[in-house]
Amino acid sequence: MTSKVICIVLGGGQGSRLFPLTASRSKPAVPIAGKYRLVDIPISNCLHSG
């Protein structure tokens, strides 16, 4: 039996602690390790959670 799951990832916030990085982009779009964005981590977790 298979089940279907719908996932909604909400990202946002003022980003005051990350201000130098969020001066020109939103917090979820801040790059990590030069390749990924902050929002990529919860999306990846949702895809691989089984």
PDB file of all heavy atoms in Angstrom:
ATOM      1  N   MET A   1       0.832  -1.169   0.000  1.00  0.00           N
ATOM      2  CA  MET A   1       0.000   0.000   0.000  1.00  0.00           C
ATOM      3  C   MET A   1       0.889   1.249   0.000  1.00  0.00           C
ATOM      4  O   MET A   1       1.821   1.355   0.776  1.00  0.00           O
ATOM      5  CB  MET A   1      -0.882  -0.015   1.245  1.00  0.00           C
ATOM      6  CG  MET A   1      -1.891   1.093   1.263  1.00  0.00           C
ATOM      7  SD  MET A   1      -3.080   0.820   2.576  1.00  0.00           S
ATOM      8  CE  MET A   1      -2.884   2.303   3.476  1.00  0.00           C
ATOM      9  N   THR A   2       0.601   2.153  -0.877  1.00  0.00           N
ATOM     10  CA  THR A   2       1.353   3.404  -0.924  1.00  0.00           C
ATOM     11  C   THR A   2       0.478   4.546  -0.412  1.00  0.00           C
ATOM     12  O   THR A   2      -0.740   4.494  -0.507  1.00  0.00           O
ATOM     13  CB  THR A   2       1.819   3.733  -2.349  1.00  0.00           C
ATOM     14  OG1 THR A   2       0.678   3.872  -3.189  1.00  0.00           O
ATOM     15  CG2 THR A   2       2.717   2.639  -2.896  1.00  0.00           C
ATOM     16  N   SER A   3       1.127   5.532   0.113  1.00  0.00           N
ATOM     17  CA  SER A   3       0.394   6.703   0.584  1.00  0.00           C
ATOM     18  C   SER A   3       0.947   7.946  -0.101  1.00  0.00           C
ATOM     19  O   SER A   3       2.082   7.974  -0.549  1.00  0.00           O
ATOM     20  CB  SER A   3       0.511   6.845   2.097  1.00  0.00           C
ATOM     21  OG  SER A   3       1.858   7.024   2.459  1.00  0.00           O
ATOM     22  N   LYS A   4       0.129   8.949  -0.177  1.00  0.00           N
ATOM     23  CA  LYS A   4       0.546  10.210  -0.777  1.00  0.00           C
ATOM     24  C   LYS A   4       0.655  11.256   0.324  1.00  0.00           C
ATOM     25  O   LYS A   4      -0.198  11.348   1.195  1.00  0.00           O
ATOM     26  CB  LYS A   4      -0.465  10.658  -1.827  1.00  0.00           C
ATOM     27  CG  LYS A   4      -0.513   9.731  -3.015  1.00  0.00           C
ATOM     28  CD  LYS A   4      -1.469  10.244  -4.047  1.00  0.00           C
ATOM     29  CE  LYS A   4      -1.512   9.286  -5.217  1.00  0.00           C
ATOM     30  NZ  LYS A   4      -2.358   9.780  -6.286  1.00  0.00           N
ATOM     31  N   VAL A   5       1.706  12.011   0.258  1.00  0.00           N
ATOM     32  CA  VAL A   5       1.950  13.045   1.251  1.00  0.00           C
ATOM     33  C   VAL A   5       2.180  14.364   0.523  1.00  0.00           C
ATOM     34  O   VAL A   5       2.870  14.417  -0.478  1.00  0.00           O
ATOM     35  CB  VAL A   5       3.189  12.701   2.115  1.00  0.00           C
ATOM     36  CG1 VAL A   5       3.504  13.826   3.081  1.00  0.00           C
ATOM     37  CG2 VAL A   5       2.982  11.402   2.848  1.00  0.00           C
ATOM     38  N   ILE A   6       1.602  15.404   1.048  1.00  0.00           N
ATOM     39  CA  ILE A   6       1.821  16.748   0.523  1.00  0.00           C
ATOM     40  C   ILE A   6       2.608  17.518   1.574  1.00  0.00           C
ATOM     41  O   ILE A   6       2.276  17.489   2.758  1.00  0.00           O
ATOM     42  CB  ILE A   6       0.488  17.458   0.230  1.00  0.00           C
ATOM     43  CG1 ILE A   6      -0.249  16.729  -0.880  1.00  0.00           C
ATOM     44  CG2 ILE A   6       0.737  18.902  -0.149  1.00  0.00           C
ATOM     45  CD1 ILE A   6      -1.641  17.277  -1.132  1.00  0.00           C
ATOM     46  N   CYS A   7       3.629  18.192   1.145  1.00  0.00           N
ATOM     47  CA  CYS A   7       4.481  18.936   2.065  1.00  0.00           C
ATOM     48  C   CYS A   7       4.520  20.397   1.628  1.00  0.00           C
ATOM     49  O   CYS A   7       4.675  20.697   0.451  1.00  0.00           O
ATOM     50  CB  CYS A   7       5.881  18.336   2.043  1.00  0.00           C
ATOM     51  SG  CYS A   7       7.026  19.204   3.089  1.00  0.00           S
ATOM     52  N   ILE A   8       4.393  21.287   2.590  1.00  0.00           N
ATOM     53  CA  ILE A   8       4.515  22.713   2.334  1.00  0.00           C
ATOM     54  C   ILE A   8       5.662  23.227   3.202  1.00  0.00           C
ATOM     55  O   ILE A   8       5.644  23.063   4.420  1.00  0.00           O
ATOM     56  CB  ILE A   8       3.218  23.471   2.680  1.00  0.00           C
ATOM     57  CG1 ILE A   8       2.077  22.982   1.806  1.00  0.00           C
ATOM     58  CG2 ILE A   8       3.430  24.961   2.515  1.00  0.00           C
ATOM     59  CD1 ILE A   8       0.736  23.577   2.176  1.00  0.00           C
ATOM     60  N   VAL A   9       6.653  23.795   2.572  1.00  0.00           N
ATOM     61  CA  VAL A   9       7.785  24.361   3.299  1.00  0.00           C
ATOM     62  C   VAL A   9       7.627  25.879   3.284  1.00  0.00           C
ATOM     63  O   VAL A   9       7.609  26.497   2.228  1.00  0.00           O
ATOM     64  CB  VAL A   9       9.128  23.970   2.648  1.00  0.00           C
ATOM     65  CG1 VAL A   9      10.281  24.620   3.376  1.00  0.00           C
ATOM     66  CG2 VAL A   9       9.282  22.454   2.634  1.00  0.00           C
ATOM     67  N   LEU A  10       7.493  26.441   4.469  1.00  0.00           N
ATOM     68  CA  LEU A  10       7.363  27.887   4.598  1.00  0.00           C
ATOM     69  C   LEU A  10       8.711  28.449   5.036  1.00  0.00           C
ATOM     70  O   LEU A  10       9.293  27.984   5.998  1.00  0.00           O
ATOM     71  CB  LEU A  10       6.290  28.245   5.632  1.00  0.00           C
ATOM     72  CG  LEU A  10       4.892  27.690   5.364  1.00  0.00           C
ATOM     73  CD1 LEU A  10       3.977  27.994   6.532  1.00  0.00           C
ATOM     74  CD2 LEU A  10       4.340  28.273   4.080  1.00  0.00           C
ATOM     75  N   GLY A  11       9.199  29.400   4.314  1.00  0.00           N
ATOM     76  CA  GLY A  11      10.486  30.002   4.662  1.00  0.00           C
ATOM     77  C   GLY A  11      10.372  31.510   4.639  1.00  0.00           C
ATOM     78  O   GLY A  11       9.733  32.076   3.778  1.00  0.00           O
ATOM     79  N   GLY A  12      11.002  32.136   5.575  1.00  0.00           N
ATOM     80  CA  GLY A  12      10.974  33.589   5.603  1.00  0.00           C
ATOM     81  C   GLY A  12      11.521  34.111   6.899  1.00  0.00           C
ATOM     82  O   GLY A  12      12.160  33.398   7.650  1.00  0.00           O
ATOM     83  N   GLY A  13      11.283  35.326   7.126  1.00  0.00           N
ATOM     84  CA  GLY A  13      11.760  35.961   8.336  1.00  0.00           C
ATOM     85  C   GLY A  13      12.576  37.186   7.999  1.00  0.00           C
ATOM     86  O   GLY A  13      12.997  37.378   6.858  1.00  0.00           O
ATOM     87  N   GLN A  14      12.805  37.989   8.981  1.00  0.00           N
ATOM     88  CA  GLN A  14      13.519  39.239   8.768  1.00  0.00           C
ATOM     89  C   GLN A  14      14.991  39.004   8.463  1.00  0.00           C
ATOM     90  O   GLN A  14      15.591  39.723   7.681  1.00  0.00           O
ATOM     91  CB  GLN A  14      13.369  40.123   9.998  1.00  0.00           C
ATOM     92  CG  GLN A  14      13.925  41.503   9.812  1.00  0.00           C
ATOM     93  CD  GLN A  14      13.621  42.380  11.002  1.00  0.00           C
ATOM     94  OE1 GLN A  14      13.025  41.941  11.973  1.00  0.00           O
ATOM     95  NE2 GLN A  14      14.046  43.606  10.936  1.00  0.00           N
ATOM     96  N   GLY A  15      15.577  37.998   9.081  1.00  0.00           N
ATOM     97  CA  GLY A  15      16.986  37.713   8.826  1.00  0.00           C
ATOM     98  C   GLY A  15      17.936  38.714   9.454  1.00  0.00           C
ATOM     99  O   GLY A  15      18.998  38.971   8.905  1.00  0.00           O
ATOM    100  N   SER A  16      17.569  39.276  10.593  1.00  0.00           N
ATOM    101  CA  SER A  16      18.409  40.308  11.206  1.00  0.00           C
ATOM    102  C   SER A  16      19.752  39.752  11.689  1.00  0.00           C
ATOM    103  O   SER A  16      20.762  40.451  11.644  1.00  0.00           O
ATOM    104  CB  SER A  16      17.671  40.977  12.362  1.00  0.00           C
ATOM    105  OG  SER A  16      17.293  40.030  13.338  1.00  0.00           O
ATOM    106  N   ARG A  17      19.791  38.505  12.130  1.00  0.00           N
ATOM    107  CA  ARG A  17      21.065  37.922  12.569  1.00  0.00           C
ATOM    108  C   ARG A  17      21.961  37.590  11.392  1.00  0.00           C
ATOM    109  O   ARG A  17      23.162  37.447  11.543  1.00  0.00           O
ATOM    110  CB  ARG A  17      20.824  36.669  13.409  1.00  0.00           C
ATOM    111  CG  ARG A  17      20.221  36.997  14.766  1.00  0.00           C
ATOM    112  CD  ARG A  17      19.963  35.755  15.543  1.00  0.00           C
ATOM    113  NE  ARG A  17      18.907  35.006  14.878  1.00  0.00           N
ATOM    114  CZ  ARG A  17      18.545  33.782  15.183  1.00  0.00           C
ATOM    115  NH1 ARG A  17      19.161  33.138  16.138  1.00  0.00           N
ATOM    116  NH2 ARG A  17      17.572  33.187  14.544  1.00  0.00           N
ATOM    117  N   LEU A  18      21.393  37.437  10.218  1.00  0.00           N
ATOM    118  CA  LEU A  18      22.168  37.150   9.008  1.00  0.00           C
ATOM    119  C   LEU A  18      22.271  38.384   8.119  1.00  0.00           C
ATOM    120  O   LEU A  18      22.423  38.270   6.904  1.00  0.00           O
ATOM    121  CB  LEU A  18      21.499  36.015   8.220  1.00  0.00           C
ATOM    122  CG  LEU A  18      21.367  34.673   8.921  1.00  0.00           C
ATOM    123  CD1 LEU A  18      20.545  33.720   8.090  1.00  0.00           C
ATOM    124  CD2 LEU A  18      22.738  34.087   9.173  1.00  0.00           C
ATOM    125  N   PHE A  19      22.200  39.574   8.717  1.00  0.00           N
ATOM    126  CA  PHE A  19      22.042  40.796   7.925  1.00  0.00           C
ATOM    127  C   PHE A  19      23.034  40.957   6.781  1.00  0.00           C
ATOM    128  O   PHE A  19      22.618  41.254   5.671  1.00  0.00           O
ATOM    129  CB  PHE A  19      22.071  42.047   8.795  1.00  0.00           C
ATOM    130  CG  PHE A  19      22.034  43.301   7.960  1.00  0.00           C
ATOM    131  CD1 PHE A  19      20.886  43.636   7.267  1.00  0.00           C
ATOM    132  CD2 PHE A  19      23.161  44.081   7.810  1.00  0.00           C
ATOM    133  CE1 PHE A  19      20.847  44.765   6.471  1.00  0.00           C
ATOM    134  CE2 PHE A  19      23.126  45.211   7.019  1.00  0.00           C
ATOM    135  CZ  PHE A  19      21.971  45.546   6.346  1.00  0.00           C
ATOM    136  N   PRO A  20      24.312  40.755   6.955  1.00  0.00           N
ATOM    137  CA  PRO A  20      25.183  40.958   5.787  1.00  0.00           C
ATOM    138  C   PRO A  20      24.814  40.045   4.606  1.00  0.00           C
ATOM    139  O   PRO A  20      24.971  40.426   3.466  1.00  0.00           O
ATOM    140  CB  PRO A  20      26.581  40.635   6.308  1.00  0.00           C
ATOM    141  CG  PRO A  20      26.493  40.842   7.775  1.00  0.00           C
ATOM    142  CD  PRO A  20      25.079  40.466   8.156  1.00  0.00           C
ATOM    143  N   LEU A  21      24.297  38.865   4.914  1.00  0.00           N
ATOM    144  CA  LEU A  21      23.925  37.922   3.855  1.00  0.00           C
ATOM    145  C   LEU A  21      22.539  38.190   3.297  1.00  0.00           C
ATOM    146  O   LEU A  21      22.235  37.821   2.165  1.00  0.00           O
ATOM    147  CB  LEU A  21      23.982  36.487   4.384  1.00  0.00           C
ATOM    148  CG  LEU A  21      25.346  36.033   4.923  1.00  0.00           C
ATOM    149  CD1 LEU A  21      25.221  34.665   5.573  1.00  0.00           C
ATOM    150  CD2 LEU A  21      26.374  36.020   3.823  1.00  0.00           C
ATOM    151  N   THR A  22      21.681  38.827   4.104  1.00  0.00           N
ATOM    152  CA  THR A  22      20.300  39.053   3.679  1.00  0.00           C
ATOM    153  C   THR A  22      20.043  40.486   3.228  1.00  0.00           C
ATOM    154  O   THR A  22      18.899  40.889   3.078  1.00  0.00           O
ATOM    155  CB  THR A  22      19.316  38.694   4.810  1.00  0.00           C
ATOM    156  OG1 THR A  22      19.625  39.485   5.959  1.00  0.00           O
ATOM    157  CG2 THR A  22      19.375  37.224   5.155  1.00  0.00           C
ATOM    158  N   ALA A  23      21.087  41.243   3.006  1.00  0.00           N
ATOM    159  CA  ALA A  23      20.909  42.628   2.558  1.00  0.00           C
ATOM    160  C   ALA A  23      20.296  42.682   1.164  1.00  0.00           C
ATOM    161  O   ALA A  23      19.547  43.589   0.848  1.00  0.00           O
ATOM    162  CB  ALA A  23      22.248  43.354   2.572  1.00  0.00           C
ATOM    163  N   SER A  24      20.606  41.689   0.319  1.00  0.00           N
ATOM    164  CA  SER A  24      20.114  41.730  -1.060  1.00  0.00           C
ATOM    165  C   SER A  24      19.282  40.511  -1.446  1.00  0.00           C
ATOM    166  O   SER A  24      18.917  40.373  -2.604  1.00  0.00           O
ATOM    167  CB  SER A  24      21.295  41.849  -2.027  1.00  0.00           C
ATOM    168  OG  SER A  24      22.135  40.719  -1.909  1.00  0.00           O
ATOM    169  N   ARG A  25      19.017  39.591  -0.501  1.00  0.00           N
ATOM    170  CA  ARG A  25      18.217  38.394  -0.807  1.00  0.00           C
ATOM    171  C   ARG A  25      17.452  37.955   0.423  1.00  0.00           C
ATOM    172  O   ARG A  25      17.779  38.350   1.536  1.00  0.00           O
ATOM    173  CB  ARG A  25      19.100  37.262  -1.319  1.00  0.00           C
ATOM    174  CG  ARG A  25      20.126  36.797  -0.320  1.00  0.00           C
ATOM    175  CD  ARG A  25      20.950  35.657  -0.842  1.00  0.00           C
ATOM    176  NE  ARG A  25      21.696  36.053  -1.998  1.00  0.00           N
ATOM    177  CZ  ARG A  25      23.010  36.039  -2.113  1.00  0.00           C
ATOM    178  NH1 ARG A  25      23.729  35.581  -1.125  1.00  0.00           N
ATOM    179  NH2 ARG A  25      23.601  36.430  -3.193  1.00  0.00           N
ATOM    180  N   SER A  26      16.432  37.143   0.218  1.00  0.00           N
ATOM    181  CA  SER A  26      15.646  36.650   1.348  1.00  0.00           C
ATOM    182  C   SER A  26      16.430  35.578   2.100  1.00  0.00           C
ATOM    183  O   SER A  26      17.357  34.974   1.563  1.00  0.00           O
ATOM    184  CB  SER A  26      14.315  36.077   0.854  1.00  0.00           C
ATOM    185  OG  SER A  26      14.555  34.938   0.054  1.00  0.00           O
ATOM    186  N   LYS A  27      16.029  35.329   3.343  1.00  0.00           N
ATOM    187  CA  LYS A  27      16.745  34.363   4.176  1.00  0.00           C
ATOM    188  C   LYS A  27      16.765  32.951   3.569  1.00  0.00           C
ATOM    189  O   LYS A  27      17.819  32.322   3.568  1.00  0.00           O
ATOM    190  CB  LYS A  27      16.165  34.350   5.584  1.00  0.00           C
ATOM    191  CG  LYS A  27      17.003  33.515   6.528  1.00  0.00           C
ATOM    192  CD  LYS A  27      16.764  33.694   8.007  1.00  0.00           C
ATOM    193  CE  LYS A  27      15.389  33.804   8.472  1.00  0.00           C
ATOM    194  NZ  LYS A  27      15.250  33.774   9.919  1.00  0.00           N
ATOM    195  N   PRO A  28      15.657  32.422   3.019  1.00  0.00           N
ATOM    196  CA  PRO A  28      15.726  31.084   2.436  1.00  0.00           C
ATOM    197  C   PRO A  28      16.656  30.980   1.227  1.00  0.00           C
ATOM    198  O   PRO A  28      17.097  29.901   0.872  1.00  0.00           O
ATOM    199  CB  PRO A  28      14.281  30.798   2.017  1.00  0.00           C
ATOM    200  CG  PRO A  28      13.458  31.680   2.864  1.00  0.00           C
ATOM    201  CD  PRO A  28      14.281  32.908   3.086  1.00  0.00           C
ATOM    202  N   ALA A  29      16.974  32.103   0.593  1.00  0.00           N
ATOM    203  CA  ALA A  29      17.836  32.085  -0.585  1.00  0.00           C
ATOM    204  C   ALA A  29      19.311  32.281  -0.250  1.00  0.00           C
ATOM    205  O   ALA A  29      20.137  32.332  -1.152  1.00  0.00           O
ATOM    206  CB  ALA A  29      17.381  33.165  -1.563  1.00  0.00           C
ATOM    207  N   VAL A  30      19.667  32.364   1.031  1.00  0.00           N
ATOM    208  CA  VAL A  30      21.061  32.544   1.428  1.00  0.00           C
ATOM    209  C   VAL A  30      21.831  31.266   1.100  1.00  0.00           C
ATOM    210  O   VAL A  30      21.417  30.170   1.464  1.00  0.00           O
ATOM    211  CB  VAL A  30      21.165  32.877   2.937  1.00  0.00           C
ATOM    212  CG1 VAL A  30      22.606  32.835   3.415  1.00  0.00           C
ATOM    213  CG2 VAL A  30      20.557  34.226   3.210  1.00  0.00           C
ATOM    214  N   PRO A  31      22.956  31.389   0.392  1.00  0.00           N
ATOM    215  CA  PRO A  31      23.717  30.187   0.015  1.00  0.00           C
ATOM    216  C   PRO A  31      24.466  29.574   1.200  1.00  0.00           C
ATOM    217  O   PRO A  31      24.928  30.273   2.093  1.00  0.00           O
ATOM    218  CB  PRO A  31      24.700  30.702  -1.031  1.00  0.00           C
ATOM    219  CG  PRO A  31      24.803  32.159  -0.800  1.00  0.00           C
ATOM    220  CD  PRO A  31      23.528  32.604  -0.166  1.00  0.00           C
ATOM    221  N   ILE A  32      24.561  28.241   1.166  1.00  0.00           N
ATOM    222  CA  ILE A  32      25.346  27.484   2.143  1.00  0.00           C
ATOM    223  C   ILE A  32      26.332  26.647   1.349  1.00  0.00           C
ATOM    224  O   ILE A  32      25.943  25.952   0.411  1.00  0.00           O
ATOM    225  CB  ILE A  32      24.457  26.548   2.979  1.00  0.00           C
ATOM    226  CG1 ILE A  32      23.529  27.352   3.851  1.00  0.00           C
ATOM    227  CG2 ILE A  32      25.290  25.620   3.837  1.00  0.00           C
ATOM    228  CD1 ILE A  32      22.625  26.516   4.701  1.00  0.00           C
ATOM    229  N   ALA A  33      27.584  26.682   1.707  1.00  0.00           N
ATOM    230  CA  ALA A  33      28.638  25.906   1.059  1.00  0.00           C
ATOM    231  C   ALA A  33      28.751  26.234  -0.429  1.00  0.00           C
ATOM    232  O   ALA A  33      29.220  25.413  -1.205  1.00  0.00           O
ATOM    233  CB  ALA A  33      28.422  24.408   1.270  1.00  0.00           C
ATOM    234  N   GLY A  34      28.297  27.396  -0.840  1.00  0.00           N
ATOM    235  CA  GLY A  34      28.456  27.842  -2.209  1.00  0.00           C
ATOM    236  C   GLY A  34      27.567  27.179  -3.243  1.00  0.00           C
ATOM    237  O   GLY A  34      27.504  27.620  -4.373  1.00  0.00           O
ATOM    238  N   LYS A  35      26.859  26.119  -2.878  1.00  0.00           N
ATOM    239  CA  LYS A  35      26.071  25.379  -3.858  1.00  0.00           C
ATOM    240  C   LYS A  35      24.591  25.314  -3.494  1.00  0.00           C
ATOM    241  O   LYS A  35      23.740  25.360  -4.361  1.00  0.00           O
ATOM    242  CB  LYS A  35      26.634  23.970  -3.989  1.00  0.00           C
ATOM    243  CG  LYS A  35      25.971  23.139  -5.051  1.00  0.00           C
ATOM    244  CD  LYS A  35      26.641  21.789  -5.192  1.00  0.00           C
ATOM    245  CE  LYS A  35      25.941  20.972  -6.246  1.00  0.00           C
ATOM    246  NZ  LYS A  35      26.532  19.649  -6.389  1.00  0.00           N
ATOM    247  N   TYR A  36      24.287  25.181  -2.237  1.00  0.00           N
ATOM    248  CA  TYR A  36      22.919  24.980  -1.772  1.00  0.00           C
ATOM    249  C   TYR A  36      22.363  26.255  -1.156  1.00  0.00           C
ATOM    250  O   TYR A  36      23.107  27.154  -0.793  1.00  0.00           O
ATOM    251  CB  TYR A  36      22.871  23.845  -0.756  1.00  0.00           C
ATOM    252  CG  TYR A  36      23.410  22.552  -1.293  1.00  0.00           C
ATOM    253  CD1 TYR A  36      24.675  22.110  -0.947  1.00  0.00           C
ATOM    254  CD2 TYR A  36      22.653  21.779  -2.166  1.00  0.00           C
ATOM    255  CE1 TYR A  36      25.182  20.930  -1.445  1.00  0.00           C
ATOM    256  CE2 TYR A  36      23.154  20.604  -2.673  1.00  0.00           C
ATOM    257  CZ  TYR A  36      24.421  20.185  -2.315  1.00  0.00           C
ATOM    258  OH  TYR A  36      24.916  19.030  -2.824  1.00  0.00           O
ATOM    259  N   ARG A  37      21.052  26.311  -1.006  1.00  0.00           N
ATOM    260  CA  ARG A  37      20.384  27.422  -0.335  1.00  0.00           C
ATOM    261  C   ARG A  37      19.802  26.905   0.975  1.00  0.00           C
ATOM    262  O   ARG A  37      19.602  25.705   1.154  1.00  0.00           O
ATOM    263  CB  ARG A  37      19.261  27.983  -1.207  1.00  0.00           C
ATOM    264  CG  ARG A  37      19.679  28.334  -2.595  1.00  0.00           C
ATOM    265  CD  ARG A  37      20.431  29.628  -2.612  1.00  0.00           C
ATOM    266  NE  ARG A  37      20.829  29.935  -3.989  1.00  0.00           N
ATOM    267  CZ  ARG A  37      21.850  30.686  -4.276  1.00  0.00           C
ATOM    268  NH1 ARG A  37      22.564  31.212  -3.342  1.00  0.00           N
ATOM    269  NH2 ARG A  37      22.161  30.927  -5.523  1.00  0.00           N
ATOM    270  N   LEU A  38      19.512  27.810   1.904  1.00  0.00           N
ATOM    271  CA  LEU A  38      18.940  27.390   3.186  1.00  0.00           C
ATOM    272  C   LEU A  38      17.668  26.576   3.010  1.00  0.00           C
ATOM    273  O   LEU A  38      17.416  25.629   3.735  1.00  0.00           O
ATOM    274  CB  LEU A  38      18.643  28.616   4.064  1.00  0.00           C
ATOM    275  CG  LEU A  38      19.815  29.235   4.799  1.00  0.00           C
ATOM    276  CD1 LEU A  38      19.375  30.499   5.516  1.00  0.00           C
ATOM    277  CD2 LEU A  38      20.418  28.273   5.779  1.00  0.00           C
ATOM    278  N   VAL A  39      16.842  26.915   2.035  1.00  0.00           N
ATOM    279  CA  VAL A  39      15.575  26.227   1.832  1.00  0.00           C
ATOM    280  C   VAL A  39      15.788  24.822   1.259  1.00  0.00           C
ATOM    281  O   VAL A  39      14.911  23.978   1.360  1.00  0.00           O
ATOM    282  CB  VAL A  39      14.626  27.071   0.956  1.00  0.00           C
ATOM    283  CG1 VAL A  39      15.053  27.066  -0.495  1.00  0.00           C
ATOM    284  CG2 VAL A  39      13.192  26.638   1.114  1.00  0.00           C
ATOM    285  N   ASP A  40      16.949  24.543   0.678  1.00  0.00           N
ATOM    286  CA  ASP A  40      17.214  23.218   0.114  1.00  0.00           C
ATOM    287  C   ASP A  40      17.258  22.128   1.177  1.00  0.00           C
ATOM    288  O   ASP A  40      16.954  20.972   0.899  1.00  0.00           O
ATOM    289  CB  ASP A  40      18.537  23.205  -0.658  1.00  0.00           C
ATOM    290  CG  ASP A  40      18.469  24.021  -1.933  1.00  0.00           C
ATOM    291  OD1 ASP A  40      17.357  24.280  -2.415  1.00  0.00           O
ATOM    292  OD2 ASP A  40      19.538  24.387  -2.453  1.00  0.00           O
ATOM    293  N   ILE A  41      17.630  22.472   2.404  1.00  0.00           N
ATOM    294  CA  ILE A  41      17.761  21.475   3.467  1.00  0.00           C
ATOM    295  C   ILE A  41      16.410  20.891   3.863  1.00  0.00           C
ATOM    296  O   ILE A  41      16.236  19.664   3.849  1.00  0.00           O
ATOM    297  CB  ILE A  41      18.519  22.065   4.673  1.00  0.00           C
ATOM    298  CG1 ILE A  41      19.941  22.422   4.254  1.00  0.00           C
ATOM    299  CG2 ILE A  41      18.536  21.087   5.852  1.00  0.00           C
ATOM    300  CD1 ILE A  41      20.670  23.295   5.228  1.00  0.00           C
ATOM    301  N   PRO A  42      15.386  21.693   4.199  1.00  0.00           N
ATOM    302  CA  PRO A  42      14.095  21.085   4.519  1.00  0.00           C
ATOM    303  C   PRO A  42      13.430  20.403   3.311  1.00  0.00           C
ATOM    304  O   PRO A  42      12.732  19.407   3.472  1.00  0.00           O
ATOM    305  CB  PRO A  42      13.241  22.235   5.037  1.00  0.00           C
ATOM    306  CG  PRO A  42      13.946  23.480   4.664  1.00  0.00           C
ATOM    307  CD  PRO A  42      15.372  23.147   4.480  1.00  0.00           C
ATOM    308  N   ILE A  43      13.665  20.913   2.108  1.00  0.00           N
ATOM    309  CA  ILE A  43      13.108  20.248   0.926  1.00  0.00           C
ATOM    310  C   ILE A  43      13.735  18.879   0.760  1.00  0.00           C
ATOM    311  O   ILE A  43      13.058  17.893   0.494  1.00  0.00           O
ATOM    312  CB  ILE A  43      13.309  21.119  -0.332  1.00  0.00           C
ATOM    313  CG1 ILE A  43      12.427  22.356  -0.256  1.00  0.00           C
ATOM    314  CG2 ILE A  43      13.015  20.330  -1.604  1.00  0.00           C
ATOM    315  CD1 ILE A  43      12.661  23.356  -1.361  1.00  0.00           C
ATOM    316  N   SER A  44      15.054  18.785   0.920  1.00  0.00           N
ATOM    317  CA  SER A  44      15.743  17.509   0.829  1.00  0.00           C
ATOM    318  C   SER A  44      15.266  16.534   1.912  1.00  0.00           C
ATOM    319  O   SER A  44      15.062  15.345   1.661  1.00  0.00           O
ATOM    320  CB  SER A  44      17.249  17.700   0.948  1.00  0.00           C
ATOM    321  OG  SER A  44      17.921  16.473   0.936  1.00  0.00           O
ATOM    322  N   ASN A  45      15.051  17.039   3.125  1.00  0.00           N
ATOM    323  CA  ASN A  45      14.556  16.194   4.212  1.00  0.00           C
ATOM    324  C   ASN A  45      13.181  15.634   3.884  1.00  0.00           C
ATOM    325  O   ASN A  45      12.898  14.472   4.162  1.00  0.00           O
ATOM    326  CB  ASN A  45      14.513  16.968   5.521  1.00  0.00           C
ATOM    327  CG  ASN A  45      15.875  17.257   6.074  1.00  0.00           C
ATOM    328  OD1 ASN A  45      16.858  16.637   5.684  1.00  0.00           O
ATOM    329  ND2 ASN A  45      15.944  18.211   6.981  1.00  0.00           N
ATOM    330  N   CYS A  46      12.322  16.453   3.296  1.00  0.00           N
ATOM    331  CA  CYS A  46      10.986  15.992   2.928  1.00  0.00           C
ATOM    332  C   CYS A  46      11.059  14.915   1.844  1.00  0.00           C
ATOM    333  O   CYS A  46      10.321  13.932   1.892  1.00  0.00           O
ATOM    334  CB  CYS A  46      10.123  17.153   2.436  1.00  0.00           C
ATOM    335  SG  CYS A  46       9.668  18.305   3.726  1.00  0.00           S
ATOM    336  N   LEU A  47      11.921  15.108   0.863  1.00  0.00           N
ATOM    337  CA  LEU A  47      12.027  14.148  -0.242  1.00  0.00           C
ATOM    338  C   LEU A  47      12.595  12.809   0.205  1.00  0.00           C
ATOM    339  O   LEU A  47      12.217  11.776  -0.334  1.00  0.00           O
ATOM    340  CB  LEU A  47      12.892  14.734  -1.358  1.00  0.00           C
ATOM    341  CG  LEU A  47      12.305  15.905  -2.117  1.00  0.00           C
ATOM    342  CD1 LEU A  47      13.331  16.474  -3.079  1.00  0.00           C
ATOM    343  CD2 LEU A  47      11.055  15.495  -2.863  1.00  0.00           C
ATOM    344  N   HIS A  48      13.516  12.833   1.171  1.00  0.00           N
ATOM    345  CA  HIS A  48      14.196  11.600   1.571  1.00  0.00           C
ATOM    346  C   HIS A  48      13.660  10.995   2.865  1.00  0.00           C
ATOM    347  O   HIS A  48      14.247  10.050   3.383  1.00  0.00           O
ATOM    348  CB  HIS A  48      15.689  11.879   1.711  1.00  0.00           C
ATOM    349  CG  HIS A  48      16.330  12.245   0.409  1.00  0.00           C
ATOM    350  ND1 HIS A  48      16.610  13.538   0.071  1.00  0.00           N
ATOM    351  CD2 HIS A  48      16.708  11.484  -0.635  1.00  0.00           C
ATOM    352  CE1 HIS A  48      17.152  13.564  -1.121  1.00  0.00           C
ATOM    353  NE2 HIS A  48      17.216  12.331  -1.589  1.00  0.00           N
ATOM    354  N   SER A  49      12.564  11.500   3.386  1.00  0.00           N
ATOM    355  CA  SER A  49      12.067  11.012   4.672  1.00  0.00           C
ATOM    356  C   SER A  49      11.368   9.674   4.581  1.00  0.00           C
ATOM    357  O   SER A  49      11.189   8.990   5.575  1.00  0.00           O
ATOM    358  CB  SER A  49      11.101  12.036   5.288  1.00  0.00           C
ATOM    359  OG  SER A  49       9.947  12.143   4.476  1.00  0.00           O
ATOM    360  N   GLY A  50      10.994   9.290   3.374  1.00  0.00           N
ATOM    361  CA  GLY A  50      10.343   7.991   3.205  1.00  0.00           C
ATOM    362  C   GLY A  50       8.876   8.086   3.523  1.00  0.00           C
ATOM    363  O   GLY A  50       8.127   7.176   3.603  1.00  0.00           O
TER     364      GLY A  50
END
